[in-house]
Amino acid sequence: MAACAARRALAVGSRWWSRSLTGARWPRPLCAAAGTGAFSPAATTTTRRHLSSRNRPEGKVLETVGVFEVPKQNGKYETGQLFLHSVFGYRGVVLFPWQARLYDRDVASAAPEKAENPAGHGSKEVKGKTHTYYQVLIDARDCPHISQRSQTEAVTFLANHDDSRALYAIPGLDYVSHEDILPYTSTDQVPIQHELFERFLLYDQTKAPPFVARETLRAWQEKNHPWLELSDVHRETTENIRVTVIPFYMGMREAQNSHVYWWRYCIRLENLDSDVVQLRERHWRIFSLSGTLETVRGRGVVGREPVLSKEQPAFQYSSHVSLQASSGHMWGTFRFERPDGSHFDVRIPPFSLESNKDEKTPPSGLHW
């Protein structure tokens, strides 16, 4: 049963090679074309094999990266767990887990509709449930191949100097939901290429997984906890387009004799259908506790108008918002276009912007 569930998970995220998994047994070799970001389970245990995918770069061969493990249906993955992202296809390693509250409007209990109010709750009441996410490092070799579908510098911080709008990012740092983890093992002592891998993790062949946290990772997590912590996740599906939003509080800055509060928010768009659609417009409404209601309209998101197809069903990006109040709400819609030129609106689930009550000074760099 577990193996069947694992095969389903692989088929969902990596659709271009899902058919080759029919009847597969675990463990299963995981192969990659070096330097291409293209992956496939090997059809045999042969260490070198030509790619059979339509994504195969000419002249490239597959080399064994590791061996797939059965994905966990229950429990958490440990620090040092290697994985393949089931949607974006990159290699990564788990640093530590976060326990988030998932507010899924698709499974919300039936409740009477409410009129829209300044808080943005114009829909049914939603109860949160606990869900596990992970702080992870992305293999630098895969970043160029996912940059059109997922930002690899999405985890940003406020810079600690006079420019209240200055931000800096940690490249190759991401948040991954439990169901997106396809775990694998490797005999390589440095299986992930990232400048922080050996600084954060130590190889110990007596452990499983064989990578354990160094003191630098524990210290970094503790010192940067307020600006890394993932607490609330919001999800809603409209016409088979699922929108997931994760807001993060970044801190407060003083500007022109007033306090400015900053948040970043990560948004993932997923096409759950086989029809091709393209994001054309965004429409945001931003309510501040100070009583202001702002409307923002524009083409696409972060300068792009991504196409969501069966082959590349997801797009993920991060952006920022600032308020002159310690809390607020955001909600809105994305307008998509079908191949026939017709349009439809997809709801962005309303989410709160809350500041930390026990606020500390945001980091000015990587704290060890």
C-alpha positions in Angstrom: 0.0 0.0 0.0 2.8 2.4 0.9 4.6 1.7 -2.4 1.4 2.3 -4.4 1.0 5.6 -2.6 4.6 6.5 -3.3 4.2 5.8 -7.0 1.1 8.0 -7.1 3.1 10.9 -5.5 5.8 10.5 -8.2 3.3 10.4 -11.0 1.7 13.7 -9.8 4.8 15.8 -9.7 7.0 14.3 -12.4 4.4 13.6 -15.0 6.8 13.2 -18.0 8.3 10.0 -16.5 5.3 8.8 -14.5 4.4 6.0 -16.9 7.8 4.3 -16.4 6.9 3.8 -12.8 4.0 1.4 -13.4 4.7 -1.8 -11.4 7.9 -0.2 -10.0 9.4 -1.6 -6.8 11.1 0.3 -4.0 13.9 1.2 -3.5 14.3 2.7 -7.0 17.4 4.2 -8.6 17.2 8.0 -9.2 19.2 9.2 -12.2 20.1 12.6 -13.6 21.7 14.0 -16.7 24.6 15.9 -15.2 24.2 19.6 -15.4 20.8 19.5 -17.0 18.4 19.3 -14.0 16.6 16.4 -15.8 15.7 13.4 -13.7 14.3 9.9 -14.2 14.1 6.7 -12.3 16.4 4.2 -14.0 14.7 1.4 -15.8 17.4 -1.0 -14.4 20.2 -0.7 -11.9 22.6 0.3 -14.7 24.5 3.4 -13.6 24.6 5.0 -17.1 21.6 5.1 -19.4 20.3 7.3 -22.2 17.4 9.6 -21.3 14.2 8.4 -22.8 12.2 11.6 -21.9 11.3 14.2 -24.4 13.2 16.6 -22.1 16.4 14.8 -22.9 19.2 17.2 -23.9 21.0 15.8 -26.9 24.1 13.7 -26.2 23.5 13.6 -22.4 23.4 10.3 -20.5 21.9 9.5 -17.1 24.1 8.9 -14.1 22.9 7.5 -10.8 22.3 10.1 -8.2 20.8 7.9 -5.5 18.1 5.5 -4.6 14.5 6.5 -4.0 12.9 5.6 -0.7 9.2 5.1 0.0 7.7 8.6 0.9 6.4 8.9 4.5 2.7 8.9 4.8 3.0 9.6 8.5 5.7 11.3 10.7 8.3 13.8 9.7 11.5 13.8 7.7 14.7 14.4 9.7 17.4 16.9 9.2 19.7 15.8 6.5 17.0 14.0 4.4 17.8 14.2 0.7 14.8 14.6 -1.6 13.6 15.4 -5.1 10.8 18.0 -5.3 7.8 16.3 -6.7 6.6 19.4 -8.5 9.6 21.5 -9.4 12.0 18.6 -9.8 15.1 20.0 -8.0 17.4 18.1 -5.6 17.4 19.3 -2.0 18.1 18.5 1.6 16.0 19.1 4.7 17.4 21.5 7.3 14.5 21.4 9.8 10.7 21.1 9.9 8.1 23.8 10.6 4.6 23.1 12.0 2.2 25.3 10.2 -1.6 25.9 10.3 -3.1 25.1 7.0 -6.3 26.9 6.1 -7.7 25.0 3.2 -10.8 26.6 1.8 -11.5 23.6 -0.4 -12.3 21.4 2.5 -13.8 24.1 4.8 -16.9 23.1 6.7 -20.1 24.4 5.1 -21.0 27.8 6.4 -23.3 30.6 5.1 -21.7 33.1 2.8 -20.8 36.4 4.4 -20.8 39.8 2.8 -17.3 41.2 2.0 -15.9 43.3 4.9 -12.8 45.3 5.3 -11.0 42.2 6.7 -11.4 40.5 3.3 -13.4 37.5 4.7 -16.1 37.3 2.0 -16.3 33.5 2.1 -16.8 30.5 4.3 -15.2 30.1 7.7 -12.1 28.0 7.6 -10.5 26.0 10.5 -6.8 25.5 10.4 -5.2 22.1 10.7 -1.5 21.2 11.5 0.6 20.6 8.5 4.4 20.0 8.2 6.7 22.1 6.0 10.4 22.0 5.8 13.2 24.5 5.5 15.4 23.2 2.7 18.5 23.9 0.6 18.2 23.7 -3.2 21.1 22.1 -5.2 22.8 24.9 -7.0 23.1 22.7 -10.1 19.4 22.7 -10.5 18.6 26.4 -9.9 19.1 27.4 -13.6 16.6 24.8 -14.7 13.8 25.8 -12.3 14.2 29.6 -12.4 11.4 30.0 -14.9 9.0 28.2 -12.6 10.2 28.9 -9.1 12.3 31.7 -7.7 15.5 30.5 -6.1 16.1 33.7 -4.2 12.6 33.9 -2.6 13.6 34.0 1.1 14.4 37.6 1.8 15.2 39.7 4.8 15.2 43.4 5.7 18.7 44.9 5.5 19.7 46.5 8.8 20.7 50.0 7.7 19.2 53.4 6.8 17.4 52.3 3.6 14.1 51.1 5.0 13.3 49.3 1.7 16.6 47.5 1.2 16.3 43.7 1.1 18.7 40.8 0.8 18.1 37.2 -0.1 19.7 33.8 0.8 20.0 32.0 -2.6 18.8 28.4 -2.7 16.7 28.5 0.5 13.1 27.3 0.2 10.0 26.0 2.1 8.6 22.6 1.0 5.4 20.9 2.0 5.6 17.3 3.3 3.7 15.9 0.3 6.2 17.5 -2.1 9.1 15.5 -0.7 10.3 12.4 -2.7 13.1 11.1 -0.4 16.2 9.4 -1.6 19.5 8.2 -0.3 23.0 8.7 -1.7 26.5 7.3 -1.1 28.0 10.7 -1.9 29.3 12.5 1.2 28.5 15.9 -0.4 25.4 15.1 -2.5 24.0 18.6 -2.6 25.9 21.5 -4.0 25.2 24.6 -1.9 27.6 26.9 -0.1 25.9 26.2 3.2 25.6 22.4 2.9 28.9 21.6 4.6 28.6 24.5 6.9 25.3 23.3 8.2 25.5 19.5 7.9 28.1 16.9 8.9 28.4 13.5 7.2 28.0 10.6 9.7 27.6 7.2 8.2 26.3 5.7 11.4 23.2 7.9 11.2 20.1 7.6 9.0 20.0 9.9 7.1 23.8 10.2 7.3 23.9 14.0 7.5 23.5 15.5 11.0 23.1 19.2 12.0 26.2 21.1 12.9 26.1 23.6 15.8 26.2 26.3 13.2 22.8 25.2 11.8 21.2 25.0 15.3 22.6 28.5 16.1 21.4 29.9 12.8 17.9 28.5 13.3 17.7 29.9 16.8 18.9 33.4 16.0 16.9 33.8 12.8 13.8 32.0 14.0 11.4 35.0 14.1 12.2 35.8 10.4 12.2 32.3 9.1 9.2 30.8 10.9 6.4 29.6 8.8 3.1 29.7 10.8 0.1 30.0 8.5 -0.6 28.6 5.0 -3.8 29.5 3.0 -5.1 27.5 0.1 -8.1 27.8 -2.3 -9.0 26.3 -5.7 -11.0 28.0 -8.4 -11.7 26.2 -11.7 -8.9 23.7 -11.1 -6.3 26.4 -10.4 -5.1 26.1 -6.8 -3.5 29.1 -5.1 -1.4 28.6 -2.0 -0.2 31.6 0.0 2.3 31.7 2.8 2.9 35.1 4.5 6.0 35.9 6.6 6.6 38.8 8.9 9.9 40.5 8.1 10.1 43.3 10.8 9.5 47.0 11.3 11.5 50.0 10.1 11.2 53.7 10.9 10.7 56.0 7.9 9.8 59.7 7.9 8.9 59.6 11.6 6.5 56.7 11.3 6.7 52.9 11.6 6.6 50.8 8.5 5.9 47.0 8.9 7.1 44.6 6.2 5.9 41.2 5.1 6.9 38.9 2.3 4.4 36.4 0.9 5.1 33.3 -1.2 2.5 32.2 -3.7 2.2 29.0 -5.6 -0.1 28.5 -8.6 -1.0 25.0 -9.7 -3.0 23.8 -12.7 -4.8 20.7 -11.6 -6.3 20.1 -15.0 -4.8 19.2 -18.4 -6.0 22.4 -20.2 -3.3 25.0 -20.8 -3.9 28.4 -19.2 -1.9 31.6 -18.8 -1.8 34.2 -16.0 -2.6 37.6 -17.4 -3.5 40.0 -14.5 -3.5 40.3 -10.8 -5.9 42.3 -8.6 -5.1 42.8 -5.0 -7.0 44.5 -2.1 -4.9 45.4 0.9 -6.5 46.4 4.2 -4.5 48.0 6.9 -5.5 48.2 10.6 -5.0 51.9 10.3 -8.2 51.9 8.2 -6.9 52.2 4.7 -8.0 50.0 1.8 -5.7 49.9 -1.2 -6.3 48.3 -4.6 -3.5 47.1 -6.8 -3.9 46.0 -10.4 -1.3 45.0 -12.9 -0.1 42.7 -15.6 1.1 39.2 -14.6 3.3 38.8 -11.4 6.9 39.7 -10.8 7.2 40.7 -14.5 6.0 37.4 -15.8 2.8 35.9 -17.3 3.4 32.2 -16.7 1.8 29.4 -18.7 0.5 26.5 -16.6 0.3 23.3 -18.6 0.2 19.5 -18.0 4.0 19.4 -18.5 4.7 22.4 -16.3 1.7 22.7 -14.0 3.1 25.0 -11.3 4.6 28.5 -10.8 5.9 29.9 -7.5 7.0 33.4 -6.6 7.5 35.7 -3.7 6.7 39.4 -3.3 6.5 42.0 -0.5 4.0 44.4 1.1 4.4 47.1 3.7 1.9 48.8 6.0 2.0 51.7 8.4 0.1 49.5 10.9 1.1 46.4 12.8 -1.5 44.2 11.0 -3.8 43.9 8.1 -5.3 41.6 5.5 -4.8 40.8 1.8 -7.0 39.1 -0.7 -7.8 39.3 -4.4 -7.9 37.5 -7.8 -5.7 36.3 -10.6 -7.1 36.6 -14.1 -6.2 33.6 -16.4 -6.6 33.2 -20.2 -7.6 30.1 -22.0 -6.3 29.1 -25.5 -9.6 30.3 -27.0 -9.1 33.8 -25.6 -11.7 33.6 -22.9 -10.8 34.7 -19.3 -11.7 33.6 -15.8 -10.8 34.8 -12.4 -9.2 32.7 -9.7 -9.6 33.7 -6.1 -6.6 34.4 -3.9 -7.5 33.2 -0.4 -7.7 36.0 2.2 -4.8 36.0 4.6 -3.7 38.0 7.6 -0.6 40.1 8.0 0.4 39.9 11.6 3.5 41.3 13.3 5.4 39.6 16.0 4.5 40.9 19.4 7.9 40.1 20.9 9.7 41.9 18.1 13.4 41.8 17.9 15.7 43.5 15.4 15.7 41.7 12.0 19.0 40.2 11.0 21.5 42.3 9.1 23.1 39.2 7.5 23.6 35.5 8.1 23.8 35.1 11.9 25.8 32.1 13.1 
